[in-house]
Amino acid sequence: MSSTSLHRSPDIQEGTPQSPPPLPRCNDLKCFTALSRSCHTVHPTVDPSLPALCPPANQSRMEASFGPTFSTVAAGAKGSTHRRTPSSSSTLTYSPRDDDDMPPIGTPRRSDSAISIRSLHSESNMSLRSTFSLHEEEEDTEPQVFAEQPSVKLCCQLCCNVFKDPVITTCGHTFCRRCALSSDKCPVDTAKLTVVVNNIAVAEQIGELFIHCKYGCRATPASATAGGGAGGGAAAAAGAGVAAPGAATVAVPTITTVAGKPGAYEVDPLGCPFTIKLTSRMEHEVSCDYRPVRCPNNPSCPPLLTKHLEAHLKECEHIKCPHSKYGCTFIGNQDTYETHLEVCKFEGLKEFLQQTDDRFHEMQLTLSQKDQDIAFLRSMLGKLSEKLDQLEKNLELKFDVLDENQSKLSEDLMEFRRDASMLNDELSHINARLNMGILGSYDPQQIFKCKGTFVGHQGPVWCLCVYSTGDLLFSGSSDKTIKVWDTCTTYKCQKTLEGHDGIVLALCIQGNRLYSGSADCTIIVWDIQALQKVNTIRAHDNPVCTLVSSHNMLFSGSLKAIKVWDIVGTELKLKKELTGLNHWVRALVASQNHLYSGSYQTIKIWDIRSLDCVHVLQTSGGSVYSIAVTNHHIVCGTYENLIHVWDIDTKEQVRTLTGHVGTVYALAVISTPDQTKVFSASYDRSLRVWSMDNMICTQTLLRHQGSVTALAVSRGRLFSGAVDSTVKVWTC
């Protein structure tokens, strides 16, 4: 097939109730497939460039599905809605299904001379549906016997039956909707079947075909013997009706179809003689004289035809008195019925009885209204109860919050008292040193004070890094974000960097790039100017605990490993992995010539160029959590509250500083020509300022409400991050 695109014909317009305009027709008057541009052969009225799409491979198979025509219809009668075929049948064919659909028939009043047959057809809201929009159950059970053999052109090539709800698919062919939806490929060109639009033209032509009234059809002997198949039960019931006197049975050997299924029904010569258009079927069958009905007076009466009902009612012996609901027991025929009404004791009271019924009905309506009012009041009572319960819960919650706040205030008061005691102890210690004359160059004016707090993180702050060129401070947190703070003008958060899937544990700056390490085992590269992520590297198999850069290299620490990365633009190329470490590497510091790494009770010193280990310092106090290097000393903070100091030249330990009562998480250095100060941050929520000239603590800073975990210095200012999710700024 040279093309699979759909070319819609002008006659196919979805959603328009008007009849389509005239269509281009093939020279063959029976050819309908030219309407969908897929005729068996290329005709003069079809585009000659289109190939023949429908080879007649299935034509003989479709013709075999329909037997010879079983009724001859005059050509001049085709324009009528329904017509009579030669048949003198008056046999009643009753179907239980019709009885289920039949409305009840009212009992005649005194003024009625006979029961009106028109009351049998009082189905006021019945909708006359199109034959091709019936439900599948109705399609399978309704007899459908054509008066003439349908054209093969009106048959679906998939099911070989007359189209039901014909649709055009994307390949341009027409099939039944159900066939198109249940089949995968077109039988002609093997294209995938997808419904595009209803084929309105073909549907209208099928609707013009004549079929026999279903009350003029009966089950074929084969289907009746086999149990009737689809709709066979209804046909068998139709053949078991009561025949009118004098009716003759004539066998007509015809092969017909029911809902497209061959060999199920045939014409009943004793049934309805009319043939009707397929689209007018429901309109005729609702009022058909051969429709089976039940006697309204007694269900035990034999089945009747609609045309015999009026005569039956005149002779029926089971007419009940209209006042039977009040206790009248009369049952008789039409003559005795009229006589009974003249002497019926309830007839004279009928107005009173009617008024009583009306009054009783009004009382029932009033009672129903009262029931609704009671239900409404009950629902309102339920809502009020729910609201009262909610108020009680809110009150209990407020009491709980009040108790919790009171407990928290008590704890804060105790904490303040403990901090005051620590300050008093520190002042006493300083006074003792002054009295001993060993304080050296202590300057009482060098006092650090908290000048502000950065608030914004939703979790503990674990790392800090300063970009001095733009006066920016970067903070990493458990909320998996990095916040950028302006430390010069606005003192506000400039942007929040998102990209990690775990806690941000380490930050480092090299040039105009920011590197962040996380518990998600990755390192992300950020452009500081644009504050955008430019690369993500899967660095370790475990969380990245620390980062440091030097000599255009980036060093990352994790469990028992340090990786060395060459910085190439936004890329990180793994250069070497340093091994031989005994535990987590939580501290890394790079100087001009050496790299210092801390692990469990060990500090290793590496040559920055050869990346060889040149010295090992043994410590005490557990794992090394922080390292700082001054011009003369190596300082490390440990898990067990201690700060060890080594001489940088001799590598001899010179002092152990005590005072913290928790793990020393971070160390930072501020050096001036006159003195060098080391700041320590601890689990005990305090910061301490140490003078490296005489190795004493000159100040204790207490402002954080949680463990202090990170430090950074810039232009004489100290920044501290803590578990309380804040970053504080300290100045001298």
N, C-alpha and C positions, 0 to 999 in steps of 0.2 A: 504494500500500500504506500503510495507516494506521499501522503499527508495524513496526519492524525488530528489536525486542528479542526475545530467545530465551526462550520459556516451555518448560521441560523437562517432559515428561510423566513420571508416576510410574514408567513401565516402563523408562525409560532410566537405568541406574545403572552408571557406569563402574567397572570393576575388581571387580565382584561376579560370582562364577562361578555363583550360583544362578539358576534360571529367573525371569524377571520376573513380577510379579503380573498377573492378568487386566487386559486393556486395554479402554477404552471402544471399542466397535465401531460402525461405521456400519450402517444398515439393509441396505445392499447388502453381501452376504456377501463379494463379491470386492473390496471397497474396502479397501485397506490404507493409503492415504495419510492417512486420518483419524487414524492413530496419531501422525503428526507434525504434526497440526493444519493440514494444507494440502490438504484433499480438493478434488476437482473442483467439488463443490457443497456447500452448507451443509446438513448432515443434522441430524436431531433430536438425535443424541447428541453433536454438536459445538457449541461455544459459538456461539449465533446471532449474537452481536455481531461475530464474526470474518468478514471478507469472503472471498469465493471467491478462493483464491490460485492455483488450478491450472486454467486454461482448457484444455479438451481439444484444443488446437491441434495437438499432436504425436501424438494418439491414432492417427489413420489411418496416419501415417508409421511408428509403431512396429508396428502390426498388419501392415503390408506387409513388415516385416523377418522375419516368421515365416510359413511356409507352413501349409497345412492339417495337422491332426494326422495322424500316420502310424502310430499304434498305439492301439488301444482298450483301456483298462484298466478292469476292473470296479471299481465304487465300493467294494465290500467288501474289495478287496485293498490299499487305500491305506495301511492301517495297518502293513503288513509292511515289513521292511527291504529285501528284494529279491524279485522274483517272476519267473515264467517267462512269456514271450510266445510266441504260436504260431509256432514255427519248428522245423524238423527238420534244421537245419544241422549239419554236422559238419566243415565246411571249416576247414583250418588257415590262420590269418592270422598271419604271422610279421613282427615288427618288429625291426630291428637294435637299436633302443633297448632293447627288453626283454632282448636278449641281453647288452647291456652291464651291465645291472643284475643279471643272474642270478648267484647265488653258485656257486662250483665244486662239483662233485658227487664225493664220495669213491668210490674203487674198492671193490667189494664184497669182504668177507672170505670165508673158507671156509665159515663157519657161515651165511652169508647165502644164502637160497634165491633171492632176487631183490633188486634194488636198490629201496629204499623210495622211493616217490614223495614222501613227506613231506620227504625231505632237500632237495628242490628249493625248499622254502619255509622255510629255516632262517635267515631274516633276523631275528635276534632283537631287534635294537635299532631296527627300523624305526618311525618315528613316523608316526601317522595324522594328517596335517594336515587342517585344514579346507579345503574347496574354495575358500573366499574368502580364504585367506592364502597361496595358492600364489605362487611367483615369476612374474614376467611371462612368462619363457620357457616355463614349464610351462603357463601359461594359454593361450599362443598355440599350443601343439603338442598338447595333450590333446584328443581328440575329446569332444564334449559334445552328445549327441543326446537331447533330451527325449522322454519317452514321451507326454506331452500338451503341447499348446501352452500355454506359460506365460501367466498373466494379464498384460494390459497394465499393470496396477497394479504389477507386479513388475519393470517395465522402467524404465531410466534415461532421462530426457528429453533427455540430452545425446548419448549414444551409441546410444539406441534398442535396447539389449540388456538382458538380465536383469542385475539389479544384481550387481556383484562388489564385495564389501566395502562394503556400503551405509553411508553416513554422513549425518548431519543437519547442514546448514549453518546459518549465522546467520539466513538468511531463512526458516528453518523447513521447507525442502524437503529431499528425500532424493535423493542421487545416488551413483554409484560414487565411491569415494575417488579413483581415478586421474582420473576426469572432473572432480571438484571441484577437484583440485589443478592440473589443466592448463587449466581454463577461468577466465576473469576475471569473467564476469557470469552471473547466473541467467537462464535462458531465459524464465522466467515473469514476474518482476518487475524484471529487470535489476539486481538488487542484487549487490554484490560478494560472491563466494563465499569463505567461510572455514569450514573444517571445525571442528565443535564436538564431536560425540560420535558413536560408532558407533550405528547403528540396529539394535539387537540383535533386536528383534521381527521386522523384515523379513528379516534374515539367517536367523533360525530358520525362517521360512516358506519361504524359498528352499531352505534345506537339506532340507526335507521333499519337494521336488519329485522325481519319479522320472525317471531317465535310463537309457539303455541302457549296458550294459557296453562299454568301449572295444574289447573283443575281439569284439563283435557289431556293429561299425560298419566301414564301408569308405568310401573316397573316392568322391565323385560323379564321373561321367565328365568333367564340365567342369573340376573342380579338378585331376584327374589329368592331363588334357591340358595344362593350363596350368602344370604343374610342381608342383602340389600346394599352392602358397601356404604359409601358416603351418601346419605339420603335414602338408602334402600328401605329403612324402617318406615319412613313417612310414606313411601310409595306403596308398601305392602298394606299399610293402614288405609290408604286411599282406595285400594282395590277391594277392601272388605266392607264397603258401604252398602246401604239399602237401595235397591233399584226401584225405580217407579214402575207401576204396573204396565205390562205390555212391552217393556223395553227388551230389545234384542241385542245379543252380544255378537260383535263382528271382530274377528282377529285381523289385525293389520300388521304384516311382517315388516317392520321398519327398524332400522338401526339409527339411534339418535344419540345425543350427548347431554350430559348433565354437568354443568360447570366445567365444560371442556373435557369431561371424562367419557370415552366411548363406551357404548353398550350398556348404559345404566337405565335409560327410560325410552319409551316409545309412545306414539299417539294412542290415546284411548278413544275409540270410536263412540263410546257411551258418555264421554265427558264433555267439557266445554268445547264448542266447535270454533271458537274465535282464535284468530292469530293477531297478535299485536306487535307494535314496535317495541324493541328492547327497552327504550327509554320510557315507554308508557306502561310498562308491565305492572308496576305497583298500583297505578291509578285504576287499571282495569280489574285486577285481581281483588282489590278491596271491595268492589261492588259486583263481583261476578255472581250470576245466579246459581252457579254450580259450586259455590263455596259451602263446605259442610259447616253446620251449626248445631247447637244443642237446643232442646226445648227449654224456654226460660221457666216453665212451670215445674218441670220434673226432670232432673238429670238422668233418670232411668229410662226416659223415652228414647227410642232408637234414633241414631243420627239422621239428620235431615239435610236436604239441600235448601239453600236460601229461597229458591223459587217455590218450594213446597211448604215453607214455614207458615205462611198466612192460612193456607187450607188446613194445616195441622192444628193451628191454634183454635180454629172454629170447632174442631172435633175433640180437642184435648180434654181428658177427664180429670186433669190434675190442677185446674185453676184454683188458686187459694183466694180467700177473702182478703181485701186490702187491709182489713183490721185484724189480721191474724197475729200481729205483734202484740195486740191487746188481749188475746186469748180466744179469738173466734176460731173455731175448728173446721169451718166449712171448706170442702174440696169438691169440685164438680166441673161440669162443662160450661160452655158459653151461655147456653139457655138457662140452666139452673143457677148460674152465677148472677145473671140479671134479676132472676126471681128472688134469690137470696138477699140481694141488696135491699129489696123493698121491705123485708121483714127482719133484717139484721139489727139486733139491739144496739150495736155499736154505731150504726149509720146515723142514728139520730143524735148521737153524742160526738160526732166527728169534729165539730167545731170546738167543743170543749176539750176533746182529746188533743186537737191540734194546738190549742192555746196552752194546754198543759205541757205538751212537748216543747213548745217554744219557751215557756217559762223554765222548764227543766234545763233546756239548753243554755239559757241566760245564766242560770245558777251555776252550771258547769263552767261557763266562761269566767264568772266572778270568782269561783273557787280556784280556777287556774291562775287568775291574776293574783289572788291572795297568796297562792303557793309561790309565785314568782317574787312577790314582795317579801315573803318570809325568807326565801333563798337569798335575796339581796341583803336583807338585814343580817343574815348569818354570815355572808361574805364580809360585810362591813365589820361585824364583830370579830371575825377572824383577823382582818387587817389591823384592827385596833389592838388585838392581843399580840400580833407580831410586832407592832410598833412599840408596845409596852415592853416586850421582851428585848427589843433592840435598845431602848432607852436604858433598861437595867444593865445590859451588857456594856453599853458606853460608860455608864456610871462606874461599873466595876473596873473597866479599863482605865478610867481616869484615876481611880484610887490606886491601881497598880502602878501607873506612871508616877503618881505622887510618892508612893513608897520607894520606887526605884530612884527617883531624883533625890529623895532624902538620904538614901543609902550612898548615892554617888557623892553628895555633898559631904557626908561624914568621911568617906574615903579621901576626898580631896583635902579636907581639913587635916586629916592625919598625915597626908603626903606633904602638905605645906609645913607642918610641924617638923617632919623629918628633914626636909630641905633646909629649914631654918637651923636645925641642929647641926647639919653638915656645914653650913656657912659659918656658924659660930666656931666649930672645930677648926675650919680652915683659917679663920681670923686668928685664933689662938696659936695655930701653927706658925703663921707668918710673924706674929708678934714675938714668938719665941726665937725665930730665926733672926729677927732684927736685934733682939737683945743680945744674941750671941755674936753679932757682927759678921755673919757669914753670908748675908744676902747679896753682897757684891753690888753690881750696877743695877739694882732694882729701881725702876722708875715708877713711882706711885701714880703718875699720870697715864701710863699705858694700860688703861682699863677698857676692855671691850664691852660694848653694850648692844643690845638687840635693837635695830633700827626699823625693822619691818618683817612681815611674814607673807610669803606667797602661798595662796590657798587655791586649790583647783583640782588636785588629784583625788581619785576615788579609792585609793589604796596606799599602802606604805611606800615611801620613796627610798629606793635602794642605791641609786647612783647619781652623781652630779658631774657636770663638765662645763668649763667656761670657755667661750669664744671671745677672747679679749678684743679682737679687731672690731667687732660690732657690738661689744658690750652685751652679749647674749649669754644666758644661762640655760643649759639643757638639764632636765631632770627625768629620770626613768623610774617607773612605778610598777606596783603589782597590778594596776588596772590595764597593763599591756600597752601603755602609751608613753610617748615622750613629749613633754611640754617645753615650749620655748618661751623664756621670760626676758623681757626688756629690763635691764638693770641700770639704765642710764636716764631715760626720759619719762616714759609712761609707767614703768614698773608694773606692767600687766602682761598677761599671757598673749604672745603674738600668734601662736599656732599650736595645735595638738597634732603630733605625728603618729599615725596609726599604721601598723603593718605586721607587728609581732603577734604570735598566737600564745605567747607565754609571758611570764614576768620579765621585765627589762632589768638586767642585773649589772650591766657594764656599759660605759660610754667613753669614747675617745675621739680626739680631733687631730687630723693631719691635714694641713693646708686648708682648703675650703671644703673638706669632706668630714662628715660626722659618721662614726662607726658605732653601732649599737649591738651588744650581745644579749642573748635572752635564754630563758629556760626552754624555749622551743628548739634549742641547739643550732640556731642560725645567727649569722651576722648580716645586718642590713646596712647598706651604704646610702647615705643621704647627702644631697647637695645643699650646703648651708645657705647659699645665696637664694636659691629658689625654694628651699625647705620642702624638697620633694624626694621621694625614694627613687634611687637610680639602679640599685642592684640588691639581690638577696643571695647569700652563699650559705649552703649547708656545711657548717664548719666542723662540728664535733658530733659524736654519738651521745653526748651528755650535755647538760646545760653549760653555756659559756659564762664563767664566773667573773672574769676580769679581762680587760683590754688595755694595751699600751702601744704607742708607736714611737719609732726612732729610725733614723737613717733610711727613710722611705720604705720601712718595713712595719708590719702590724703583727703584734704578738697577742695570742689569745690563750687563756688558761682554762682548763676543764679538769676532769677526773684523771689524775696521773699522766697528764699530757699538756705540753705547750706547743702550739703550732705557730710557725713563722710564715708569714704571707708577704710576698712582694706586691707593692701597690703599683698597679699599672692602670692609670686613669681611674675608671670606675670599677675595674676588675681587681680581684685578689687571686694571685697565683701562689699555690702552696709551694714554699721553698724547702722547708724542712720541718720535722716534728721532733721536739726535744723530749726524751724519755728518761727513765730512771728516777721518776718522782714517786713518792710513797703514798700520796693522798691527794685530796682536792687542792688545786692551785687557786687560792682565793686572792692572792696579792701579787702584782707585777709592777715593778718600777724600772724605768730605763734612764740611765745617765749618759754621759758623753761616750763612755767606753764600755760600760757594763750593763747587763740586765740582771735584776734581782728578782727572785721568785721565792714565795713562801708556801710551804706545805706543812705536814705534821712534824712539829718541833725541829724544822729544818729550814734554813735559808740557803739557796744555791745562787752562786754568782757566775754568770756566763759572759764570755767575751762577746761583745756585740757584733764583731766582724766574723770571727771564725765559728761562732755559735757553739763553742766548747765550754764545758763547766771548768772554771779555774779555781773555785774555792767553795767550801761548804761550811756554814755556821750552824752549830748545834745549839738549840735553845731548850727551854723548859716552859711549862705552862700550856701544853697542848698545841693545837693547830695554830699556824700564823694566819691571822685575818687581815693584817694591814702592815705596810712597809712605807717608810719615808727615809730619804737620803738627803743629808745636809752637806755642807762643805767639809765637815770634819767627822760626822757620825752616820752610822746606819741604825735606824730605829725601827722596831717592829712591835705590833700589838698582838696579844695572844688571846686564846679562848678563856684562859683562867685569870683574867683581869690584869695581867702584867704587861709592862712596857720595858723591853730590853734595849740597851744601847751599846753599840760596838764602835771602836775607833776605826775609821774608814781606811786608814793606812796599815795599821798593825793587825787589824781584824781581831783585836782582843776586846772582850766584853768589859765595859768600864762601869756600868751602872744598871740597876733594875729599878724602874720607877713604879711606885705603888700609890694607890689612892682610889682607883676605880673599884667598884664592887660588881662589875659585870664585864662581859666580853668587850674588848677594844676593837670596834668594827672598822674605824677609819683613822688615818693620820694625815696631817697637812703641815706644810712648812711655810713660814713667812720670814724672809731674811732681809735685814737692813745692814748698812755698813757698821752699825753699832752693836747689833745683837741679832740672834736667831731665835725664833720662837717656833715651837712645835705644838700643834693643836691635836687633841685626841678626842674621839667620840665613842661613847660606850653604851652598852645595854642598860646601864643604870640611869639613862635619860639625861645624862650630864655631858658637858664638854669641859675639858681642862686645858689651861694654857701653861706650857712648860718653857722655862728659860733654859736654853741649852748651855748658857755660860756657867750656871751653878747647879743645874739639874734639879730645880725645885719647881713646884706648881705655884704659879703666881696668881691664878684666878680660876674659879669654877663657874661655868655658865649654866644656869638652870632656867630654861624657859619652855623646853619641849615637854609634851604630855606623853611621849612614848620613847622607845629606844632610839638613839641617834645612830644612824647607819651610814651616812655619807658626808664627806667634806670636800670643799673646793675653795680656792683662794684666787683673788684677782684684784690688783691695784689696792692692796692693803685691806681689802674686805674679805670677810670669811662667810661662806655659805654653808649651811648645815641642813641636811634632809633627815627625816625621822619617820618612825612607824605611825605617827599621828597624821600622816599624809600632808604635812606642811614642809615648806622650805623657809628658813629664817636667815636674815641678813644681819651680820655683826660688823660693827666698825669700831675703831679705836677712838 
